[in-house]
Amino acid sequence: MISRNLIQFFLIGLLTLWLGACTGVGPATNLFRSASPHEQYAQSLKEAKLDRTALGTDWLTASERALGDSLRIKVPYRESGYFPATRAFAVGYRLDAQRGDRFLVRVETQGHKATQVFIDVFALEARGKTSLLASSKADTNILAWEPRRTQSYLIRIQPELLRSASYTISITREPALSFPVQGRDGRQISSFFGASRDAGRRRHEGVDIFAPRGTPAIASVDGIISGVGTNRLGGNVVFLSNNERSIRLYYAHLDRWNVANGQRVAAGDTVGFVGNTGNARTTGPHLHFGIYGFGEGATDPLPFIRLGRGPAKQTLLAESRLGDSVRVSAARSVVRSGPGSDASVLQELPKAALMTIVGGTESWLRVELPDGQTGYVASSTTETVSRPLRRLNLPTTSNLLDAANPSAAIIKTLSPGSSVDILAKVGSFQLVRGADGQTGWLTLSTESDGQTRR
């Protein structure tokens, strides 16, 4: 009879040969050019019939399960994590984004071998549906992405199979467009989108950026000048169209123009000079800057040009702690959907409850519970399981299990009088360590007098 280990070894060898012999992301590269690298990789698993194995099935299942993850973060954010070669891994991070944002997602790995990590961005639609919007290129662990709508999104991170590595993910936000006034930034904006105008008869359809007369007003993006002229409200105006984003930029109150209709410009080119023409003659020189979607009305330009929030500054979790088992040290702790005390509560844990660190920061650990639930717990409410809670002498024969489950496999049978250290609890099970250092699970109950018996 062929052993399970030999079968697994054969499957790992087959997968390595199949995927390693391919250029790009797999043998389906030429057949499925429109698919994302993640989808092409999944197809290569199916072509090799590895989707029928536990290894391949777990990878595909993990990728789908990550789309339902409730982990929620605020950008800029970074955390460390770990994925083992022996287990399929994927994680999804939810965030809120505005049209006009530009996100940079970077995953850096440290391992014995180079590891490809698939980065995919999904829009979260009604009734739990998701739609793929952007993916990192094959063999790159970085993705720049701009949302086209203001809503919630999910970023899924999943490595290829058969690779172990610790990783750091960082997500930062920058404006999608350059600031439209030379030498100025968001701090010089003094009037915002939606402000009342003409005693409430209309709303401000842009932002006002004050600067000395003659300051260059610059193209915020590559595009084509689609209008140069004068109107009653805006005075001297310029329209700049950007087909990539389906938007038109509006520059108003210019002292004079510096472009012609139909001219192609690059980001940073001068389109005109700040003034106070039109209905701004009674105010100081400034640029009225607006954005209009093709076939749409005005949209708030602030997210497109406001200052970025800079790099993520969370203190990373020490690599040596990744994969460690910890227990609740406080009277109680809660598992939250995000790394902060304002995140929603997913589950409440009693003292001594066990969890495994799978990522996070120094202050907030991303943990996995024995039932598979993942979330964040405050690091200050946990402690290592290396120090036992107490010692127990078993009164009867007991089976040491490999999981906190009554149907789990038996590691070995402990004889009456065996001494074990109790390390943590999960429901009616307790994690113990024997005199030989072997750890496992026992089904135990506690008497009212504090004595523990089987």
N, C-alpha and C positions, 0 to 999 in steps of 0.2 A: 504494500500500500504506500502511495506517495504521501509524504508528510505535508502538513499545512505550510510549514516554513519553506519547504522546497517549492511548493506551488507559488507562494508569495515571491520567492526569489526569482522564479521564472517570469512572473508577471512584471516585476520591477525591471528585469533585464529587457523584456519585450518593449516596455514603454520607453525605456532609455534609448534603445536602438531606433524605435519608430520615430520618436520626436527629435532625437539628436541628429538623425540623418537628414532632417528637413531644413530648408532655409526659411527664414521668417519665423512663423509661428506654427507651422505644421504642413503636412502634405496637402491640405485643402487650400493652401494659399492661392494657387492659380484658379481654383474652381469657385472660390467664394471671396472674390476680391472686395465685395461691398460689406462683408461681415467685419465686425470688430475683431481685434486680436484675441480677445477672450472667447468669442464665438468660434473663431477658427480653431483655437486650441481645443475647445469642447468637441468640435467636429472631428478633430484628429483622434481624440479618445474613442469616439464612436467608430471611426474608420478602422481603428486597431482592435475594435470589439472590447475595449477596456471598460466601456460603460456597463458591461455585464459582470464586471468584477467588483468586489467590495471597495477596492481602492478607487476605481473610476466612479462608481456610484456615489461614494462619499464626497468626492470632489464636486460633482454636479449638484448634489443635494446641498452642500455647503454654500455654493454660489447662489442658489435660490433662497436659502434660508437667510442669507445676509441682506436680501432685499426687504425682509421684514424686521430687521434689527431696529430696536427703539433707541439706540445710542444717539444722543443729540449733543452737538458741540456748538461753541461760538467761536468765530474766526477773529483774530488769528489763533491757531491752536497747534500744538504738537504733543506727541506722546511716543513712548517706546513700546515695543511689543516683541513677541516671539512666535514663530511657527515651526513645528517639528516636521521632519521628513516622513514620519510614520503616521501622520494624521492630516486629513484634509482640513484646510483653514480658509476662512473668508470672514470679513467684517464689514459692516456698513455703518457709515457715519451720516447722520441727518443734520442739515443746516438750513437756515433761512437765507435767501439771497434776493437781491433786487436787480432789476434790469439796469445795466450800467456798471455793475460790479465786474471785476475780472479776478478770477481765483487762480492761484498757482498751487498745485498739489504735487508734493515731492515725497517719494519713498526711498530711503537709503537703507541698504541691507548690509549686514556684516555676517559672513559665513565662509565656510571652506571653499565653496564654489559660487560662481556668479549665478544670481537668481533673477529670473524674469518675474516681475510683479505686474499684474493686470490692474489698471485703474480705469474704472468706468463710472460715469455720472448718469443718474436717472432722475427724471422729473417724477415727483410723487403726485399722482392724479387722484381723482375721487374714487371712493370705494376700494382703496388699497392698490389700485393699478399703478404700474410703473412703465415709463418709456425711456429707452436709452437715448441719451443726447450726445455724449462725447466719450471718447476712449483714448488712452495713451497709445502712442505708436508702438509697434512691436519692438522688443528689446530696449525699451526706454522705460524708466521708472519715474517719469515726470509728465504732468499734464497741465496745460494752461487752458482755461475754460471760461467763457462768458455766458451767463444765463440770459435768455431772451425774454423771460417773464419774471415778475416778482412772485415767488412762491417758495415752497419747501422742496429740497432736493436731497438725494442720497448718493454718497460717494462710496462705491464698493472697492475694497482692496482684496485681491486674492493672488497668492503666488502659484507658480506651477507646481506640479507634483514632485516628490522625491528630493526636496531641498529643505534643509534646516537653516534658519538664520534668525538673528535678532534684527529688528528694523526700527527705524524712526520715521514717522509720518509727520509732515508739517503742511499746514494749509494756511495760506495768507491771502489777503484781499488787497487789490490795488484798483484805482479807477481805470475804466476801459479806455478813456480818452485822455489826451494831454490837456493841461490847463490852457484856456484860450487867450490869456493875457500874459504877455512876456514879463517875467520877473515877479509874477504874482502867484498866489495859491488860494486855497479855499478860505483862508483867514480874511481875505479881502472881499468876500461876498457879503453884501449888506442887505439885500432884499431877496426873498426866496420865492419859490414856486407856490402859487395859490394865494399869495397875499392880495388883499382887497385893493381894487383900483377904481377911480371915478365914483367914489361914495358907494362902493359895493356893486356897481353896475357890471363890472367885469373882474376877472381874476388875472393876476400876474402869470404869464405863461413862460417864465424863464427865471433867471437869476441875474442880479446886477452886480458887476465887479468894478469897483472904483479904482481909477489910476490916472496919472497926469495926462493931459491932452497930448496926443501924438505917440502915446505908448503903443507899440505894435500889438495888434490883435492877430493871433496866429491860428493856423489850421490845427484843429485838435486831432485830426485823423487824415489819412490819405483819401482823396476823392476828387470830384469834379465840381467846379463852380457852376451852379445851376441857376443862379440869379444874381444880378447886380443892378441896383436901382435905388429909388427913393419912394418912401410912402409917408403918410401923415403922422403916424405914431412913431415909427422907427427911424425916420430921417433917412440917412444914407445906410443902406443895408446890403448884406451879402448872404446868399444861401449856398451852402456847401453840402453836396450829396455824397453819402457813403453807401454804396450798394451792398457791401458785405453785411452791414447791420441793418439795412433798410431804413436809414434815418437821414433827415436833412438837418444840418446845423444852421442856426439863424444868428447872424451878427448884426446888431442894430445900434443906432446913435453914433455911427462912425463919423469921424471928422472928415475922412476921405477914404477912397478905395485904393487897393493895390493889386487888384486882379481884374480879369475880364471874364465875361460869361463864356462858359465852355472850356475854360482853362483847367488843366489837371494840376493839382497841388499835392504836396507831401506834408505829413505832419510836421509842424514847426515853421512852415512857410508863412510869410506875412500876407494876410488877406485885406488888411486895412489898418486904420489907426484910431485909437480911442478918441471920442469927442462927446458932444451933447446935442446932436442934431435931432430933429423931429420934436416930440413932445417932452424932451429932456432939456430944453433950453433954460429952464429955471433951476436946474440942478447942476451939480458939478460933473465933469467929464466921467463917463463910465461906459462899460460895454454891457448891453443887454444881450445875454446869451440864452438861446432856446434850442430845443430839440423837438422835432416832429417826426413821427413814424410815417413811412410811406402808406398813404391811405388812412392815416389815423390823425388824431388831434395831437395836441402838445403833451409831452411827457416830462416829468421832473428831470432836469439835467444834472441835479446835484450828485446822484450816485455815480454818474459818468466822469465827474471831474474832481470830486472831493479828495482830500488827502487820504492815502492809504493808512492803515493802522500799524504798519511796520511789521517786523518779524515776530514770530511767536516767541514768548518768553517763559513759558512754563518750564519748571525745572524737571528734567527728565529723570525717570526712574532708573536706578542703577541696573546695569545689564545683569548683574549677578542675582538679582531678585526675580527676574522673569522666570516663570514656571514654578516658583516656590509655593508651598502650601502655607496658608495663614488661617487664623481663627479669630473670631470676634473676641476682643479683650474687654470691651465695655459691657454694661448691663444689656445693651441692645445696639444694633446698628441697622442701617437701611441701605438697600441697593437702589441706586438712583439711575435715571436714564442718561444723565450727563455728569461731567466732572465739576459739580458745584452744588452748594446747599440749596439752590433755588430750583434744581432739576426735579422732575416728578419722581415719586417713589414707586419702584417696581416691586419691592418685596422687603419685608422686615425680618431681621435675623436675630435669634437669641444669642446669649453669651455662649462662647465655645463653638459656634457654628463654623464649619469648615468651608474654605474657598481656595481657589487656585489663582495666582496672579498671572494674567495673560497679557498685561500691558498697563498703560497709564502713565501718570506722572508721580513725582515724589509726594504730592499732597493727596492725589486721588488715584486709587488703584482701579484698573479695569480687571474685573474678576469673573471667573466662571464658577458657578455652583455645581454640586454633584448632579443636579437635575438638568444641567445644560443651560440654565438661565445665565445671561451675562449682563453686566452693568458696572456701575462705579460705586465704590465705598470709600469713605474718608480713611486715609492711611492711619490717622491717629486712633481709630477705633479697632485696630487689628494688632496682632502679635504673631511671632513665629510659633510653629507647633513643635519646635525642637525640645522645649521644656514641657514635661508632662504635667497634666492637670492633677493627677493622682495615680497611685498604683493599686492594682487589683489582683487578688489571688482567685483564680477561677475555681468555683466550688464543684463544677461538673465538667464533663467533656464538652468542648465547644469547637465549632467550625470557624476557622479564620477565612473570611470571604475576600474576593478581590474587588468588590464594589459594595456600596451601601444599598443592596438590593437582595431580597430573600431568595431570588433565583440565580444569584451570582455564583461564579465558579468557586469551588473550595480550594484555597491555597494549601492548607494542611489542617489537621485536626489537633487541637491542643488538649492535653490530658488534664484531669482535675489537679488543682494545686499549682498549675502554671501561673507564673507571675507576668503581668503585662502592664505597660504604662498607657493610660488613657490620654490621647492627644487632642481629640476634637469630637464633635457630635454632628450628626445629621439625622433628624427625626428620631426613630427608635434605634438607630445604629450609632456605634462609637468607633472611631478610628483608634487602633491600639498598636503598640510596638512591643514585640516580645523581647526576651532576654538575648536572643540571637540577632536582634536588630530588624527582623522581618516585620513589616507593617501590613495591616489589613483591617477588615471590618468584623465586628462582633455584634450580634443582636443582644442588646442588654436593656434591662429596666432597673430603675432605682427605687429602692424602698423608702418609705417616709423617714426612716431613721438615718438615711444617708448611705446605707450599705448597698452596694451594687451586686445584683445577682443575675444569672442567666434567665 
